[in-house]
């Protein structure tokens, strides 16, 4: 699993950071920062939740 983020679409809601703080953070402008683009398997469920709940749909998974 590889996580990517489209920072141009990000609205800074912070759902990803709340759901998976080991994988996502926010910069000083509140935009998403991917901390681990290839998260460990034990984080996959929370990453999927973060992607599903992202209001701007700025998070993606790649194989």
Secondary structure, DSSP 8 states (H G I E B T S, - for coil): -EEEE-TTT-----HHHHH-TTTEEE-TTS-EEES-SS--GGGHHHHHHHHHH-TT--EEEE-
